[in-house]
Amino acid sequence: MSTQPDHPIPSDRPEGQAQPGPHDAVPTCYRHPDRETYVRCQRCERSICPDCMRAASVGHQCVECVHEGNRSVRRAEAPFGGRPVSTPVVTWALLAINVLAYLAEIVDTDAVINRFAMSSYDVMMGEWWRLVTGAFLHSPPPSYWHILFNMWALYAIGPQLERMLGSLRFAAVYLLAALGGSVAVYLFGAVAVGASGAIYGLFGAMFVVARRLGYDARGVIWLIGINVVLTFVIPGISWQGHLGGLVIGTLVTALFAYAPAKQRTTVQLATAAGVLVACVLLVMLVPPLPLWA
């Protein structure tokens, strides 16, 4: 005659797991059938071994359930799409490129300016790179106010705009505004250097972002107005580059900011590509203004 023990026999199985009977199969991991386990996924209840366990808020989950859960979690975005920005890397990169270009001017001013400055005639002769490189050069030494103003403006407004637009969209606005300024310089048969076209494009972007998010945009309007007046008052300033950059930067940002949410990325990509193609076609098909006479 058998008797029941006064105290339960200790078990090495996890607390809460049923004890298998003499005819029950030993549970094994669903991914590794040769491994005995008494832990189950909290979502699908499949047996999982230590290599297949992923810590969850309660208990553990299997690899597939974790992947499925991650797909259902909405990814954080910047206000106008793209990944949220903690460090404005594009702003710092643009600052560094402009400063390095200016250091190259200090080393050999004539070689850098003659080879890379924006010049309508040279672009017409096939030196297309000037449309971009000219926007990273500034008035050569001993003049320092040009690069100091532009880099201060980029430092002051670049990080905030990059966080609002996302790094890739911010880079697109900056570069397309710089290109737009160079195209305007080309169309009017001028010669120019400077990041001012891109900076004015960022001024326009600030206005659009403020309006779209419901902020008070009067300060930005004053900023743009004062700088436009200075463009025509101070001699030697390329009004073509300033206004060309302002128009393109404002246009691109507006199309980015007001893109429909469901097709936001597609519309924004098409916008950037369309503006780029339009700028290229203008340079390819339209001669500089002096040739029209």
TORVO-297432 format. One line per 5 residues: for each residue x, y, z of C-alpha. Coordinates in nm, 3 decimals. Layout:
X:Y:Z; ... $
//
This chain:
0.000:0.000:0.000; 0.143:0.333:-0.114; 0.130:0.657:0.078; 0.158:1.023:-0.033; 0.456:1.217:0.100 $
0.385:1.490:0.352; 0.584:1.743:0.145; 0.608:1.780:-0.237; 0.919:1.648:-0.404; 1.138:1.936:-0.527 $
1.153:1.980:-0.905; 1.411:2.149:-1.123; 1.142:2.263:-1.366; 1.039:2.632:-1.374; 0.762:2.734:-1.137 $
0.419:2.725:-1.298; 0.507:2.457:-1.555; 0.301:2.137:-1.548; 0.484:1.823:-1.447; 0.483:1.571:-1.731 $
0.319:1.240:-1.666; 0.484:0.907:-1.735; 0.330:0.895:-2.083; 0.378:1.266:-2.174; 0.637:1.356:-2.438 $
0.922:1.575:-2.320; 0.868:1.926:-2.469; 1.140:2.046:-2.702; 1.218:2.377:-2.868; 1.019:2.432:-3.187 $
1.334:2.548:-3.365; 1.574:2.302:-3.203; 1.393:1.969:-3.156; 1.694:1.814:-2.984; 1.675:2.059:-2.691 $
1.447:1.990:-2.395; 1.268:2.297:-2.258; 0.978:2.384:-2.033; 0.948:2.753:-2.128; 0.680:2.870:-2.370 $
0.644:3.186:-2.578; 0.398:3.424:-2.414; 0.229:3.496:-2.749; 0.216:3.172:-2.948; 0.287:2.930:-2.659 $
0.544:2.733:-2.855; 0.827:2.582:-2.653; 1.149:2.780:-2.682; 1.505:2.710:-2.570; 1.739:2.978:-2.427 $
1.880:3.059:-2.773; 1.530:3.133:-2.904; 1.409:3.335:-2.605; 1.368:3.711:-2.634; 1.289:3.907:-2.320 $
0.943:4.065:-2.324; 0.756:4.290:-2.083; 0.618:3.969:-1.927; 0.810:3.645:-1.969; 0.974:3.558:-2.299 $
0.876:3.549:-2.665; 1.005:3.353:-2.961; 1.200:3.509:-3.247; 0.906:3.514:-3.491; 0.671:3.681:-3.243 $
0.927:3.951:-3.168; 0.971:4.024:-3.540; 0.595:4.034:-3.590; 0.556:4.273:-3.298; 0.827:4.503:-3.432 $
0.650:4.528:-3.767; 0.331:4.642:-3.597; 0.504:4.920:-3.400; 0.488:5.257:-3.573; 0.834:5.402:-3.637 $
0.896:5.749:-3.499; 0.927:6.019:-3.764; 1.033:6.379:-3.799; 0.737:6.617:-3.849; 0.766:6.602:-4.229 $
0.883:6.242:-4.266; 1.213:6.065:-4.228; 1.383:5.945:-3.916; 1.393:6.172:-3.611; 1.718:6.366:-3.582 $
1.910:6.383:-3.256; 2.241:6.508:-3.397; 2.219:6.736:-3.705; 2.497:6.561:-3.893; 2.411:6.717:-4.231 $
2.441:7.068:-4.088; 2.782:6.993:-3.939; 2.896:6.826:-4.261; 2.795:7.128:-4.469; 2.972:7.361:-4.228 $
3.287:7.150:-4.250; 3.282:7.139:-4.632; 3.244:7.515:-4.659; 3.523:7.580:-4.409; 3.757:7.332:-4.580 $
3.687:7.494:-4.916; 3.773:7.834:-4.770; 4.098:7.697:-4.629; 4.180:7.574:-4.979; 4.118:7.927:-5.107 $
4.363:8.061:-4.848; 4.628:7.815:-4.968; 4.586:7.890:-5.341; 4.317:8.148:-5.413; 4.364:8.178:-5.788 $
4.369:7.805:-5.855; 4.053:7.736:-5.654; 3.850:8.034:-5.775; 3.950:7.997:-6.140; 3.869:7.628:-6.142 $
3.557:7.602:-5.926; 3.378:7.940:-5.907; 3.034:7.969:-6.067; 3.079:8.123:-6.411; 2.808:8.128:-6.678 $
3.057:8.117:-6.963; 3.252:7.825:-6.820; 2.934:7.627:-6.750; 2.822:7.689:-7.108; 3.160:7.552:-7.217 $
3.089:7.225:-7.037; 3.224:7.280:-6.684; 2.901:7.172:-6.514; 3.059:7.110:-6.176; 3.075:7.486:-6.119 $
2.697:7.483:-6.059; 2.768:7.294:-5.736; 3.124:7.384:-5.637; 3.060:7.757:-5.667; 2.806:7.727:-5.385 $
3.077:7.606:-5.145; 3.323:7.889:-5.216; 3.323:8.242:-5.074; 3.484:8.576:-5.136; 3.856:8.503:-5.110 $
4.085:8.640:-4.838; 4.134:8.903:-4.704; 3.752:8.924:-4.711; 3.603:8.716:-4.429; 3.255:8.863:-4.375 $
3.103:8.658:-4.656; 3.181:8.314:-4.515; 3.129:8.431:-4.155; 2.775:8.549:-4.225; 2.677:8.239:-4.423 $
2.823:7.994:-4.173; 2.667:8.178:-3.880; 2.328:8.159:-4.053; 2.375:7.787:-4.126; 2.477:7.725:-3.765 $
2.181:7.926:-3.631; 1.897:7.778:-3.836; 2.037:7.455:-3.981; 2.000:7.224:-3.678; 1.637:7.321:-3.612 $
1.539:7.283:-3.978; 1.718:6.949:-4.001; 1.523:6.820:-3.703; 1.197:6.936:-3.858; 1.262:6.806:-4.208 $
1.480:6.506:-4.135; 1.842:6.484:-4.248; 1.785:6.366:-4.607; 1.510:6.618:-4.677; 1.713:6.898:-4.522 $
2.011:6.804:-4.741; 1.782:6.804:-5.046; 1.648:7.151:-4.966; 1.997:7.292:-4.909; 2.154:7.142:-5.221 $
1.861:7.219:-5.450; 1.850:7.578:-5.324; 2.225:7.606:-5.387; 2.171:7.467:-5.738; 1.878:7.701:-5.796 $
2.096:7.997:-5.705; 2.366:7.882:-5.946; 2.114:7.830:-6.226; 1.986:8.187:-6.177; 2.344:8.314:-6.192 $
2.393:8.116:-6.513; 2.074:8.242:-6.679; 2.171:8.604:-6.615; 2.523:8.556:-6.747; 2.700:8.633:-6.422 $
2.993:8.511:-6.212; 2.953:8.440:-5.840; 3.066:8.237:-5.541; 2.905:8.169:-5.207; 2.658:7.959:-5.011 $
2.416:8.251:-4.996; 2.173:8.091:-5.241; 2.147:7.786:-5.016; 2.118:8.004:-4.703; 1.837:8.209:-4.859 $
1.673:7.879:-4.948; 1.684:7.787:-4.579; 1.523:8.122:-4.495; 1.238:8.028:-4.727; 1.222:7.682:-4.572 $
1.190:7.838:-4.225; 0.892:8.042:-4.342; 0.717:7.737:-4.488; 0.781:7.522:-4.180; 0.653:7.796:-3.948 $
0.335:7.837:-4.149; 0.276:7.464:-4.180; 0.316:7.403:-3.807; 0.111:7.704:-3.707; 0.396:7.912:-3.562 $
0.424:8.290:-3.580; 0.610:8.351:-3.906; 0.641:8.730:-3.878; 0.999:8.712:-3.753; 1.099:8.501:-4.053 $
0.926:8.742:-4.291; 1.126:9.032:-4.142; 1.446:8.828:-4.173; 1.381:8.754:-4.540; 1.274:9.110:-4.613 $
1.581:9.269:-4.456; 1.818:9.034:-4.636; 1.647:9.089:-4.972; 1.682:9.467:-4.926; 2.049:9.427:-4.834 $
2.097:9.218:-5.146; 2.013:9.518:-5.364; 2.166:9.786:-5.141; 2.513:9.645:-5.080; 2.723:9.650:-5.399 $
2.889:9.337:-5.528; 2.622:9.094:-5.405; 2.478:8.839:-5.648; 2.105:8.909:-5.633; 2.054:8.632:-5.887 $
2.200:8.368:-5.657; 2.013:8.498:-5.353; 1.670:8.513:-5.516; 1.719:8.191:-5.711; 1.804:8.005:-5.391 $
1.516:8.167:-5.203; 1.260:8.064:-5.467; 1.381:7.704:-5.499; 1.424:7.651:-5.123; 1.074:7.784:-5.055 $
0.918:7.580:-5.336; 1.084:7.250:-5.244; 1.005:7.286:-4.874; 0.642:7.373:-4.949; 0.603:7.061:-5.161 $
0.770:6.856:-4.887; 0.562:7.003:-4.605; 0.223:6.980:-4.778; 0.270:6.636:-4.933; -0.025:6.405:-4.850 $
0.055:6.182:-4.553; -0.024:5.853:-4.726; 0.207:5.919:-5.022; 0.444:6.155:-4.843; 0.775:5.988:-4.924 $
0.680:5.923:-5.288; 0.566:6.282:-5.344; 0.873:6.425:-5.172; 1.108:6.209:-5.377; 0.927:6.306:-5.697 $
0.948:6.672:-5.594; 1.324:6.663:-5.541; 1.379:6.473:-5.865; 1.150:6.705:-6.061; 1.322:7.023:-5.941 $
1.664:6.873:-6.013; 1.562:6.777:-6.367; 1.408:7.121:-6.427; 1.731:7.294:-6.320; 1.940:7.073:-6.545 $
1.710:7.127:-6.843; 1.722:7.504:-6.794; 2.100:7.500:-6.815; 2.100:7.261:-7.111; 1.834:7.434:-7.319 $
1.841:7.804:-7.226; 2.147:8.019:-7.308; 2.266:8.288:-7.067; 2.088:8.622:-7.093; 2.364:8.819:-7.275 $
2.339:8.574:-7.568; 1.974:8.661:-7.625; 2.049:9.015:-7.745 $
//
